[in-house]
Amino acid sequence: MEYYDIFGRNNFYLEMQDHGFPEQRTVNRELLRLSKDLSLPLVATTTFIILSGSMQIFRMYYCAFKLVRALTPLAG
């Protein structure tokens, strides 16, 4: 809730996306639950990036990394 405190009630949202990864669906369900439990607004967004075939795997790993990092509490 640190960012909520910094930005304030009307300036903080939970963001969900769906790029077809099963892990994203799991996270989106949790985001929906958190949104309800903490009374935080939820927004659905999309990122539209076209990559060549060999670059798509890097994009997938990058998205997974961002997701894990976002869900991992900061130490200290």
N, C-alpha and C positions, 0 to 999 in steps of 0.2 A: 504493500500500500504506500510505499515511499513516493512513487511517481504520482499517485492520486493526491497525496498531501502536497507535493510540489506544484502540480498543475491545477488542482482544485476540481471540485465536483463537476462543473460544466465543461471541463477541458480534458477529460481522461476517458478513454474508451478501450474496450477489449476488441481486438481485431481477429477475425477468423477468415481463412481462405480454404479453398478446396481445389487442389490440383490433381486429384484422383489417387493420392497415396493413402493406403489404409491407415497409416499412422496419423495422418492429418484428420481423418474422420474421428479417431479416438480423441485427439486433442480438441477438436471442435466440440465434441460432446462435453468435455471438461470445461471448455470456455463458456459454453451455454450454462452449465451448472454454476460456475463461478459468477457469471453475470447475474443470475437469479439470486444466489446466496448473498452476494455482496452489493446488490442493487447497482451494478455498474452497467452502463449502456454497452451494447454489443453492435459492431458494424461488420458487414461482410464486404470484403474487397477482393480484387483479383490483380494479378500481375501478368501482363501479356508480353512475353518475350519469346521471340522465335530464334531458336538456335539450330545449328547444323547437327546432324546425327551424333557425331563424336563429342560434341559439347553438352548434349542433353544430360549425360550421366553426371557431369560436374555440377550442373544446375540442380539436379536431384540431391546430390550430397550437400550442396550449399544450403538448400532449403531445409534439409534435415538438420544440419548444424545450427542454423538460426532457430529452428523450432526447439531443439534441445537446450540451447543457450537461453532462450526466452523462458523456458519452464524450470530452469535450474536456479534455485535461490542464490543470491550473491552472498559470498562469505563475508562476515564482519558486518 
